[in-house]
């Protein structure tokens, strides 16, 4: 909602009312709107105000204000743009984040609005029609930097501007040349091609040639000769001619108080707490590469203006780099990066007054007996066919036991399961695998569930999707493929039985002779669950129906806030659990004494309607690895084009995350990808209290399921293109089909249902969904993270070791039912590998999957073979001969435990 006063420029009236971009420019000391046809066209002699408005899935719109200053803009216009940005913030209720943008050093968030790039034009902006505004057709040399958003900068038209590390565009009247330094990345070259396409279409109306120049290629190409002729002929580019760039140094984090006169007073450094920030004051946080100005809620516009001017003066007086970003924050709207510089930043739930009040009023009216129309829940659409085949295996010891069809919808909280769901896709059957980890399952069973799921996925043709889910954190899609699900207390696996026996814990595994209480939940007959909970009255909740079994007596309890739909599900679930039961139906408030005595007496329980959890918008992050350190960087305003084939990305949907693995990425194991997902949950980049039990999906490029592609405007033809990202962009630029590029490494293949242990087909399903929170969120533990341009997380380790710390499930593991090679095959394997090992020996540190100095050219499936006999025995506790006599699955588990798989 906007709030206008006499102090707000009339040009800003109505701003922020609709999603999208709004841009104004300073012209003759006035703020004038820039028409949409000119969005993305900036003049280096002008200053602009840019407003980005996003409509979120819940809550009010989100506003980001950027004031952009051209390199040739005068100080008066720049200062006026800063003032107008503050006015706009006030007009929008002081609920925005403001960014200072300097030409050539723009934030990635700002550049993401103007894909593929912005190329500032010399001159000043004029709102008068017919003004050419300084555009010329002279020969121009541009440098392009960035892999998802690209910084385009004009450099002197000289051979000395070229180097081996960057990508350059030489624009002439009739031809555009792309010169890629030999050390530039494929992703940067691909983004530069997008810039070439942009220049061709916008400055040449599509009528010009495009030539690709390879660094170091001199002979046999007329385009190469023509390119160098613009520089007076070819001459080698010196190896040391690359611009060094500014070195990133670790700067102390210093907090200043800004007084009413704009004077800075240091009040803390490095070790900071939120309590140091007072509502009636403004502060500046100097983080070196970025400076934040924090403005308390009780500060006036005059105080805020003074603080902004003080921060800008600080940059000038201290001769800070032009790369230093300046961000202005109002109390309550702090970015996750800002909060990361404080030791403690209390998590406070953002109150959604309208939604929360509406829910409470409806609940009160219903309790008073008035008919209230059911409040609409968020409609979940199943994007896959739910009439497929379901197979479920229980982890038992180190074996997988296939569960009969009649029992596969009954899970135990103390056990772990592997689930395979096969469903008809567009042209073939698709498979989806889950490892379901019971809330009370033991560490060894959890590790084995992940391992067995990965093994089955690796042996299944077609690169199926796999996911890890934990009880009480299941995604809606998981419930939809089961249709009906009953989760009992206790467990029947050998691991669980051994654990409770050794711990002296009573076995509470479900037994019809014992007292049991089930909570019934769901939205339809195709999506309903019965969850066994503690049989005490505090487990009750007025929003649900329950089944209470006590020997021969069975009660159904109907909460006052339940709907007729819930009552129907109660009857259906009762029939599924035991069709012979004859229950006594009681409504909340009219329970007999025998009901309460079965629950150990009457106590307080949840009587208010459960509030729906607010839906978070999705965020996309890219993983990068440098010298063993894994970093995470957010990609703003993401599209399908940001899924580059060389990358590994994480789509954070809050309730679940998706790890997307490109065909040309360095990650070749789904277990490593799963581990990266866990690392992401640990760091909690956005400070959104992500649980470590959040479901993690692992998806391979070219095999994206519909419940992933729904977050994009998806073009299937892009997903199936071949070659690296540069080859794909080049094929698009030249108008070729994907068949004209290099073949894909992993072509889509038909599925084989025989790739997993045999099992009968199961029931069908439908596509209804629900979004109710069925259990309290588990607590999260994770390391505090310090942000930089890229956010550091620790190096990946094998997933099962990271997932479940405390004891290794691979020590002294018994032999299980493997699909292993014969003795003769093992003998041949020993001979071959020992020959290889005798020929080439490397130290263990260089052979691990997380090595910072990996050995090139080895067979990565047999890393252990390159160990010396002594180091092999030290790591595995056995000689090589004994190791290779083990079943293949057992070898892999042992290798995984020492980072060699």
Secondary structure by P-SEA (a helix, b strand, c coil): cccccccccccccccccccbbbbbbbcccbbbbbcccccccccccccbbbbbbbbcccccbbbbbbbbbcccccaaaaaaaaaaaaaaaaaacccbbbbbbccccccaaaaaacccccccccbbbbccccccccccccbbbbbbbbccbbbbbbcccccccccccbbbbbbcccbbbbbbcccccaaaaaaaaaaaaaaaaacccccbbbbbbccccccccaaaaaaaccccccccccccccccccccccccbbbbbbcccbbbbbccccccccccccccbbbbbbcccbbbbbbcccccaaaaaaaaaaaaaaaaaacccccbbbbbbccccccaaaaaaccbbbbbbbbaaaaaaaaaaaaaaaaacccccccccccccccccccbbbbbbbbcccbbbbbcccccccccccccbbbbbbbbcccbbbbbbbbcccccccaaaaaaaaaaaaaaaaaccccccccccccccccaaaaaaacbbbbbcccccaaaaaaaaaacccccccccccbbbbbbbbccccbbbbbbcccccccccccbbbbbbcccbbbbbbcccccaaaaaaaaaaaaaacccccccccccccccaaaaaaaccccccccccccccbbbbbbbbbbbbcccbbbbbbbcccccccccccbbbbbccccbbbbbbccccccccaaaaaaaaaaaaaacccccccccccbbbbbcccccccccccccccccccccccccaaaaaaaaaacccccccccccccbbbbbcccccbbbbbbcccccccccccccccbbbbcbbbbccbbbbcccccccccccccccccccccccccccccaaaaaaaaaaaaaaaaacccccccccccccccccccccccccccccaaaaaaaccccaaaaaaccaaaaaaaaaaaccc
